[in-house]
Amino acid sequence: MSGGILWTSSSDERMQLYGGGSRLLGNVVRRAYPEAISWLKRQGIKMSGARKVLSGFGYQIDIVEYLEECRRTVERTEGYVVCGTSVQSLLKGRSGEIVGVRTVHSDGAVDVHAPYTLLATGGYQGSAELRARYIHENARNMLVRANPHSSGDAIELALAVGAQTSEANRGFYGHLVSRSPSWGDERFFSLLAQYHSEHGLLFNENGYRFCDESTGDHNNAWWTVFQPNARALLLWDRRVQDRYATASSIPGQPGHDKFNVAMDHGGEGRICRDHADLLAFANSVGFDGERLIESLADFNIRAETAWETLVPPRTEACRPLNQPDFYALVVYPSITYTFGGLTIDANTRVLGPEAVPITGLLAAGADAGDVYGQGYAGGLAQAMSLGIVAAATAGW
Ligand SMILES: Cc1cc2nc3c(=O)[nH]c(=O)nc-3n(C[C@H](O)[C@H](O)[C@H](O)COP(=O)(O)OP(=O)(O)OC[C@H]3O[C@@H](n4cnc5c(N)ncnc54)[C@H](O)[C@@H]3O)c2cc1C
């Protein structure tokens, strides 16, 4: 499913500003990234030239070829990759160290013994219960734009042997999408995502702005979960439509008219000629149209003459939306993967009570908590960099 853009922040400062998680773990991802890229090159994985991505740079890789090469690497050393296998429990040694796992497969249960066990089940976005517990009650019914199997198994397995979770971290990576009866078909995960929301304005049902839209659509998705009925009205004008909402978000790939795509697949939206039209549409979909128009007028005046007084502020693109037509679309947050996971140290060792590592137990990727907070600087980098560090901890 992944777009295969292996990127991360271009400096520690940007990682902190845009990743927003633990400084220690953000730096671990950045420090191990060159080794991850170099390993890929040694395996002969094809890569694009370097390109700008959000707060950093990265490369497009062929993700399917990459996964196949991972499989071949395991098999070259006489290992096995066994799909359709789940883990029932972690096996403990005499001193409480982890010595392997009990796996469950259609052929039966098999104990696999190893000096190190790496948990990498991809986060807990697939579990409505855990989303409600760790993020917010509104997250229970959130749309999932990810594989359906990552439902927090690693967290449950590790909690059973005394691991700690970063419970304060309610962050996740996702995007705002229009509603569609076709949701669930993975082709729509990108097609319906409103990446250009960072150039528009978001209003909640009460007609108020509620976040700094300009810090990125992934942040906007997060903020929207906490709004009434976990939805928002996304507004943009002709300038944003021409420049961003119809442009490709990935260099070299074709752009789509995001409004048209949303409407063709059941979205709730309208192209409004003027404010009266916008007011009527907002009221018709359950938003406070009068207040929304006031909020828009207030934003437009301040954006041109008093940007420093904007509440919520505007960190990046700060331009009025005053060029009709106005595009109004009701949007919902969708989740790709979660940031709150198992507490680890800089060597990816899972920590138990009083931050003491649980011997033999490692975590990487989305199962490793606190790498990002309210932000994002690459999901594949988080998986690959921490994977490289975990391999080193295990003696590679
Ligand atoms: C549509 C889409 C586009 C994306 N594009 C990008 C992109 O361009 N760049 C980027 O950096 N990131 C992107 N991402 C995010 C990126 O794919 C993830 O951040 C990354 O794959 C996470 O890696 P992981 O190893 O932690 O988990 P995953 O890659 O999700 O792997 C976890 C695996 O564990 C399996 N699993 C779960 N539970 C169990 C269990 N109990 N037993 C056994 N197996 C289990 C799951 O089935 C899954 O195969 C995208 C994601 C999506 C959905």
The ligand as an ORCA input file, in Angstrom:
! r2SCAN-3c Opt
* xyz 0 1
  C      -1.632      4.227      1.553
  C      -0.345      4.404      2.313
  C       0.698      5.133      1.756
  C       1.882      5.306      2.472
  N       2.914      5.967      1.880
  C       4.067      6.150      2.564
  C       5.183      6.783      1.936
  O       5.183      7.084      0.746
  N       6.289      7.019      2.701
  C       6.361      6.650      4.021
  O       7.378      6.916      4.671
  N       5.337      6.001      4.622
  C       4.206      5.732      3.918
  N       3.175      5.045      4.507
  C       3.348      4.584      5.889
  C       4.255      3.355      5.945
  O       3.800      2.386      5.031
  C       4.253      2.806      7.374
  O       4.650      3.824      8.247
  C       5.233      1.633      7.502
  O       4.878      0.595      6.622
  C       5.229      1.094      8.923
  O       6.120      0.006      8.980
  P       5.961     -1.088     10.099
  O       6.998     -2.108      9.829
  O       5.932     -0.448     11.427
  O       4.507     -1.724      9.873
  P       3.848     -2.396      8.564
  O       4.607     -2.067      7.326
  O       2.405     -2.075      8.637
  O       4.049     -3.957      8.838
  C       3.453     -4.580      9.951
  C       3.071     -6.011      9.518
  O       2.751     -6.775     10.690
  C       1.638     -7.588     10.401
  N       1.009     -7.976     11.670
  C       0.182     -7.277     12.465
  N      -0.129     -7.981     13.571
  C       0.519     -9.161     13.470
  C       0.620    -10.330     14.307
  N      -0.013    -10.428     15.471
  N       1.404    -11.355     13.894
  C       2.063    -11.292     12.726
  N       2.016    -10.223     11.892
  C       1.264     -9.167     12.278
  C       0.776     -6.739      9.490
  O      -0.092     -7.539      8.720
  C       1.852     -6.057      8.621
  O       2.166     -6.853      7.496
  C       2.008      4.789      3.795
  C       0.981      4.019      4.341
  C      -0.184      3.817      3.611
  C      -1.269      2.968      4.198
*
